[in-house]
């Protein structure tokens, strides 16, 4: 399981000149032979035995204010293929139960977008990149049922935190959140996330390279990598793996976000998942064949989720502390009564 998170850059009063910094490093978890799970890894080489399914998250970095123009630096793993090559089992936090999963018939709220001139954000914008001819996908994209799972998984976990039910942390528990918003799907965020996933990247795209026209905000990012023989969807486990970093997150960090945890472990994926002011999400995916330590994994996966507004701004609160949905600027969600609309 490999997690990689980027840090959002500070912004001036004009929302410009934001320079994101990257703080979270992927951690490595290595699986048994002929399996394919790979967690994030700081800077260690993966073991020579075949890893089991790997998961590599990547979140947007922290910054002092929601940036709008500064590119952010990302820290791609230096020794692990996409999502760190693990030799142990990824985090132990249990994934969401089937009761929290959505069916393919559930409705997904979407935000559509008009044609966009992405060169206004950056001439190297992800949407303007030439295809990576060295990346040969077996399958790309996110199905409607997967969109529903992604939204349900995120919003269930956000509601859990909002209600003050998260007891984990370093230290815990996590305080309740008064302004945590419901995440809804944004098609343009998803299009850009898909464009990046289709590059078979080994880390994040630049901060301005994922900006969109349908949202006047900085965009955050989480990435997940998996080496696998199985083509089945891993979105439920992916979102849970990002959230599971809560075990290392200090509850004192809610009032003023900092880039690290007391243990030095990655926390940026968790903080982006529950960042209070983030209210839109769009994700992309690619299944492809890759070789790790001499073993071919025909169903390796890269999952990318882009978030607007971006989270992880240094010295900014993750969310406002207080009773769930008690400080909502646009009312309470009609689907999640503990989240703001």
C-alpha positions as CSV (number, residue, x, y, z in Angstrom):
1,X,0.0,0.0,0.0
2,X,1.6,3.3,-1.0
3,X,0.4,6.7,0.1
4,X,1.8,9.9,-1.2
5,X,0.4,13.3,-0.2
6,X,1.1,16.8,-1.5
7,X,1.0,19.9,0.6
8,X,-1.2,22.9,-0.5
9,X,0.7,26.2,-0.8
10,X,0.0,29.3,1.2
11,X,-1.8,32.1,-0.6
12,X,-1.7,35.9,-0.4
13,X,-4.8,38.0,0.0
14,X,-5.2,38.0,-3.7
15,X,-5.2,34.2,-3.8
16,X,-2.0,34.2,-5.8
17,X,1.6,33.2,-5.5
18,X,0.8,30.0,-3.6
19,X,3.7,27.7,-3.3
20,X,2.6,24.2,-2.1
21,X,5.1,22.0,-0.4
22,X,5.1,18.3,-0.2
23,X,5.3,16.7,3.2
24,X,3.9,13.2,3.4
25,X,6.0,10.5,2.1
26,X,4.7,7.1,1.0
27,X,5.2,4.3,3.4
28,X,6.1,0.8,2.3
29,X,4.3,-2.3,3.3
30,X,5.3,-5.5,1.8
31,X,3.0,-8.5,1.2
32,X,3.7,-12.2,0.9
33,X,5.0,-13.8,-2.2
34,X,2.8,-13.6,-5.3
35,X,0.4,-11.1,-3.8
36,X,0.0,-7.5,-4.8
37,X,-0.7,-5.0,-2.1
38,X,1.8,-2.2,-1.8
39,X,1.5,0.6,0.8
40,X,3.4,3.9,0.7
41,X,7.0,4.0,1.6
42,X,9.4,6.8,2.6
43,X,12.5,5.9,0.8
44,X,13.1,2.1,1.1
45,X,13.4,-0.4,-1.6
46,X,10.7,-2.9,-1.9
47,X,11.5,-6.5,-0.9
48,X,12.4,-9.0,-3.6
49,X,9.4,-11.2,-2.9
50,X,6.3,-10.6,-4.9
51,X,4.1,-8.1,-3.0
52,X,0.4,-8.5,-2.4
53,X,-2.1,-6.1,-3.7
54,X,-0.8,-2.6,-3.0
55,X,-2.5,0.6,-2.3
56,X,-1.0,3.9,-2.9
57,X,-2.9,7.0,-1.8
58,X,-1.9,10.5,-2.6
59,X,-3.4,13.6,-1.1
60,X,-3.0,17.2,-1.7
61,X,-0.5,19.0,0.5
62,X,-1.1,21.4,3.2
63,X,-0.8,25.2,2.9
64,X,-1.6,28.3,4.8
65,X,-4.4,29.3,2.6
66,X,-6.3,27.9,-0.4
67,X,-3.8,28.6,-3.2
68,X,-4.9,29.4,-6.7
69,X,-1.8,29.6,-8.8
70,X,1.3,28.2,-7.3
71,X,2.3,24.7,-8.5
72,X,2.8,22.3,-5.8
73,X,5.7,20.0,-5.3
74,X,5.0,16.4,-5.1
75,X,7.1,13.6,-3.6
76,X,6.9,10.5,-5.7
77,X,8.3,7.4,-4.1
78,X,11.9,6.9,-4.9
79,X,12.1,3.2,-4.5
80,X,8.7,1.9,-4.8
81,X,6.8,1.4,-8.0
82,X,3.4,3.0,-8.0
83,X,2.3,2.9,-4.4
84,X,5.3,1.6,-2.6
85,X,6.2,-2.0,-2.7
86,X,5.2,-3.4,0.6
87,X,6.4,-6.5,2.4
88,X,3.8,-6.4,5.2
89,X,0.2,-5.7,5.5
90,X,-1.1,-2.2,5.1
91,X,-2.9,-0.4,7.9
92,X,-5.1,-2.4,10.1
93,X,-8.1,-0.1,10.3
94,X,-11.1,-2.1,9.0
95,X,-12.6,-1.0,5.7
96,X,-16.2,0.2,5.5
97,X,-18.8,-2.5,5.9
98,X,-21.1,-3.6,3.1
99,X,-23.8,-1.6,4.8
100,X,-21.9,1.5,4.0
101,X,-21.5,0.7,0.3
102,X,-23.8,2.0,-2.4
103,X,-25.5,0.0,-5.0
104,X,-25.2,0.7,-8.7
105,X,-28.8,2.1,-8.7
106,X,-28.0,4.9,-6.2
107,X,-27.9,8.4,-7.6
108,X,-24.8,10.4,-7.9
109,X,-24.9,14.2,-7.8
110,X,-22.7,15.7,-10.5
111,X,-21.5,19.1,-11.5
112,X,-21.0,19.5,-15.3
113,X,-18.5,21.8,-16.9
114,X,-18.2,23.9,-20.1
115,X,-15.2,23.8,-22.4
116,X,-12.1,25.1,-20.7
117,X,-8.9,26.7,-21.8
118,X,-6.5,24.9,-19.5
119,X,-3.5,26.8,-20.8
120,X,-4.6,29.7,-18.7
121,X,-3.7,27.8,-15.6
122,X,-0.4,26.2,-16.8
123,X,1.0,25.4,-20.2
124,X,1.9,22.0,-18.8
125,X,-1.7,21.4,-17.5
126,X,-2.5,17.7,-17.2
127,X,-5.3,18.1,-19.9
128,X,-2.7,19.3,-22.4
129,X,-0.2,16.5,-21.9
130,X,0.6,14.1,-24.8
131,X,-0.4,10.5,-24.1
132,X,2.2,8.3,-22.3
133,X,2.9,5.7,-25.0
134,X,4.7,3.6,-22.4
135,X,1.5,3.1,-20.5
136,X,-0.8,0.4,-21.9
137,X,-4.1,0.3,-20.0
138,X,-6.4,-2.8,-19.8
139,X,-9.2,-0.6,-18.6
140,X,-9.7,3.1,-17.7
141,X,-12.4,5.1,-16.1
142,X,-14.8,5.0,-13.2
143,X,-18.3,3.4,-13.5
144,X,-21.5,4.9,-12.2
145,X,-21.6,2.3,-9.4
146,X,-18.0,3.1,-8.4
147,X,-18.8,6.8,-8.3
148,X,-21.5,6.0,-5.8
149,X,-19.2,3.9,-3.7
150,X,-16.6,6.7,-3.7
151,X,-19.1,9.3,-2.6
152,X,-20.7,7.1,0.0
153,X,-17.3,6.0,1.5
154,X,-16.1,9.6,1.8
155,X,-19.4,11.0,3.1
156,X,-19.9,8.2,5.7
157,X,-16.4,8.8,7.1
158,X,-16.8,12.6,7.0
159,X,-20.1,12.2,8.9
160,X,-18.4,9.9,11.4
161,X,-15.9,12.7,12.2
162,X,-18.5,15.4,12.2
163,X,-20.5,13.5,14.9
164,X,-17.3,13.1,17.0
165,X,-17.4,9.4,16.8
166,X,-13.7,9.0,15.7
167,X,-11.8,7.8,18.8
168,X,-8.5,7.1,17.1
169,X,-5.6,9.6,16.9
170,X,-2.1,10.4,18.2
171,X,-3.7,11.4,20.5
172,X,-7.4,10.9,19.9
173,X,-10.3,11.2,19.9
174,X,-11.0,13.6,17.1
175,X,-13.3,16.5,17.9
176,X,-16.7,16.8,16.2
177,X,-17.0,19.1,13.2
178,X,-19.6,21.9,12.8
179,X,-18.9,22.8,9.1
180,X,-17.9,19.6,7.4
181,X,-19.6,19.5,4.0
182,X,-21.1,16.7,1.9
183,X,-18.9,15.8,-1.1
184,X,-20.6,15.8,-4.5
185,X,-19.3,14.6,-7.8
186,X,-17.7,17.1,-10.3
187,X,-17.3,15.7,-13.8
188,X,-14.5,18.1,-14.7
189,X,-12.5,17.2,-11.6
190,X,-13.0,13.6,-12.7
191,X,-11.9,14.3,-16.3
192,X,-8.6,15.9,-15.1
193,X,-8.1,13.1,-12.5
194,X,-8.6,10.5,-15.3
195,X,-6.1,12.3,-17.6
196,X,-3.5,12.1,-14.9
197,X,-4.2,8.5,-14.0
198,X,-3.9,7.6,-17.7
199,X,-0.3,8.9,-17.7
200,X,0.6,6.0,-15.3
201,X,2.2,8.6,-13.0
202,X,4.6,7.9,-10.2
203,X,3.4,10.8,-8.0
204,X,1.3,14.0,-8.3
205,X,0.8,16.4,-11.2
206,X,1.7,20.1,-10.5
207,X,-0.5,22.2,-8.4
208,X,-1.9,24.4,-11.2
209,X,-1.9,21.4,-13.6
210,X,-5.1,20.1,-12.1
211,X,-7.1,23.4,-11.9
212,X,-10.5,23.5,-13.6
213,X,-12.8,26.1,-15.1
214,X,-16.0,24.9,-13.3
215,X,-14.5,25.5,-9.8
216,X,-12.8,28.7,-8.7
217,X,-10.6,26.9,-6.2
218,X,-7.4,25.2,-5.6
219,X,-7.5,21.4,-6.2
220,X,-6.3,18.7,-3.9
221,X,-5.3,15.2,-4.8
222,X,-5.1,11.7,-3.3
223,X,-3.6,8.8,-5.2
224,X,-3.7,5.0,-4.7
225,X,-1.4,2.4,-6.3
226,X,-2.0,-1.4,-6.3
227,X,-0.1,-4.3,-7.9
228,X,-2.7,-7.0,-8.5
229,X,-3.8,-10.1,-10.4
230,X,-7.4,-9.3,-9.7
231,X,-9.4,-6.8,-11.8
232,X,-12.1,-6.2,-9.3
233,X,-12.7,-2.7,-8.0
234,X,-10.8,-1.5,-5.0
235,X,-12.4,1.9,-4.4
236,X,-14.0,1.0,-1.0
237,X,-10.6,-0.2,0.4
238,X,-8.9,2.8,-1.3
239,X,-10.9,5.5,0.5
240,X,-10.6,3.5,3.8
241,X,-6.8,3.3,3.4
242,X,-6.6,7.1,3.1
243,X,-8.8,7.6,6.1
244,X,-6.9,5.1,8.2
245,X,-4.1,7.6,8.6
246,X,-6.3,9.1,11.4
247,X,-4.5,6.7,13.8
248,X,-1.4,8.9,13.5
249,X,-3.2,12.3,13.4
250,X,-3.1,14.4,16.6
251,X,-6.4,15.9,17.6
252,X,-4.6,19.2,18.3
253,X,-4.0,19.4,14.5
254,X,-7.6,20.1,13.8
255,X,-7.4,23.7,15.0
256,X,-4.2,24.4,12.9
257,X,-3.0,22.0,10.3
258,X,0.7,21.0,10.2
259,X,2.4,18.8,7.7
260,X,3.4,16.0,9.9
261,X,2.4,13.7,12.8
262,X,4.2,13.1,16.1
263,X,5.3,9.7,14.7
264,X,6.5,11.2,11.4
265,X,4.0,9.0,9.5
266,X,1.8,10.2,6.6
267,X,-1.5,11.9,7.6
268,X,-2.2,14.0,4.5
269,X,-4.6,11.5,2.9
270,X,-6.8,11.4,6.0
271,X,-6.8,15.2,6.3
272,X,-7.9,15.7,2.7
273,X,-10.6,13.1,3.0
274,X,-12.2,14.9,6.0
275,X,-11.2,18.6,5.2
276,X,-14.3,20.5,6.1
277,X,-14.5,23.0,3.2
278,X,-13.9,20.5,0.5
279,X,-17.3,19.9,-1.2
280,X,-16.5,18.5,-4.7
281,X,-14.7,15.4,-5.9
282,X,-13.9,13.7,-9.1
283,X,-11.8,10.5,-9.6
284,X,-10.1,8.6,-12.4
285,X,-8.7,5.1,-12.7
286,X,-6.5,2.9,-14.8
287,X,-5.8,-0.8,-14.8
288,X,-2.6,-1.8,-16.5
289,X,0.1,-4.5,-16.5
290,X,3.4,-3.8,-14.7
291,X,6.4,-5.8,-13.5
292,X,7.7,-5.6,-9.9
293,X,10.7,-7.6,-8.8
294,X,10.5,-9.8,-11.8
295,X,6.8,-10.6,-11.3
296,X,4.2,-9.4,-13.8
297,X,1.0,-8.0,-12.3
298,X,-1.6,-7.8,-15.1
299,X,-4.2,-5.9,-13.1
300,X,-2.2,-3.2,-11.4
301,X,-4.2,-0.1,-10.6
302,X,-3.8,3.6,-10.2
303,X,-6.7,5.5,-8.6
304,X,-6.6,9.4,-8.6
305,X,-9.1,11.6,-6.8
306,X,-9.1,15.4,-7.1
307,X,-10.8,17.5,-4.5
308,X,-12.2,21.1,-4.6
309,X,-11.7,23.1,-2.5
310,X,-8.3,21.6,-1.8
311,X,-7.5,20.7,1.8
312,X,-4.2,20.5,3.7
313,X,-3.4,24.2,4.0
314,X,-0.7,24.9,6.6
315,X,-1.9,26.6,9.8
316,X,-5.5,26.4,8.7
317,X,-8.2,24.4,10.6
318,X,-9.2,21.1,9.1
319,X,-12.8,22.0,10.1
320,X,-14.6,24.1,12.7
321,X,-15.1,22.3,15.9
322,X,-18.6,22.0,17.3
323,X,-21.8,20.0,17.1
324,X,-22.3,18.3,13.7
325,X,-23.8,20.6,11.0
326,X,-24.2,23.5,13.4
327,X,-22.3,26.0,11.4
328,X,-23.4,25.5,7.8
329,X,-23.2,28.5,5.4
330,X,-25.5,26.8,2.8
331,X,-27.8,24.7,5.0
332,X,-27.7,21.1,6.0
333,X,-27.3,18.2,3.5
334,X,-30.6,16.5,2.7
335,X,-28.8,13.2,2.4
336,X,-26.4,13.4,5.3
337,X,-28.0,15.3,8.3
338,X,-24.6,15.5,10.0
339,X,-22.9,17.3,7.1
340,X,-23.4,20.7,5.6
341,X,-24.7,21.1,2.0
